[in-house]
Amino acid sequence: MTASVSSHTFGLVRSRSFRIAMHFTMLLGVVFMIGCGGGIVGTYSADARLMEGREDPMEPGYSLDEIRARNGGGQRTLKLLRGGRFEWNTGGGLNEGTWRVDAKQLILRDDTVGGISISPAMQSDRIWEIRPNGELIHTGSYSAYNIEEFYTPN
């Protein structure tokens, strides 16, 4: 009896319809995780570091130590909320808007800055890199000074 159950189970696993159903189920799971960005929902804190292979800038006010001091040790945070909304405490104000994940990028679109609504025509995307280790890289602020601002999960 055991042999017939095993061969029947093996035959089911090998059937075309079963394989299609399994692939479809796995695909739905992946699409859901990517589409919802569920893996990156949470609160992140900012820090800064020199870009790989670069030197500390000599520009007054933009050395790595000065930027770290300006960031205030955790004052800058990014909250990615369920439902595709974010709150970004920039250290000088609060930006709010929508977020989505596209490939290995986090795309933020501010719709409110410091409590003031931004008209849709003036809104634009901020593209951040998502690293395999879970860091979010914001290159817009200090990249001209060889520094990248990175956010790590709390």
Protein Blocks (a to p, Z undefined) as FASTA:
>chain_A
ZZmmmmmmmmmmmpmklmmmmmmmmmmmmmmmmmnommmgccddddddddehiacdfbeh
iafklmmmmnonopaccdddehhiacddehjaccddddddehjaccdddfbeghiacdfk
lgccddddddfkopacdfklmmmnopacddddZZ
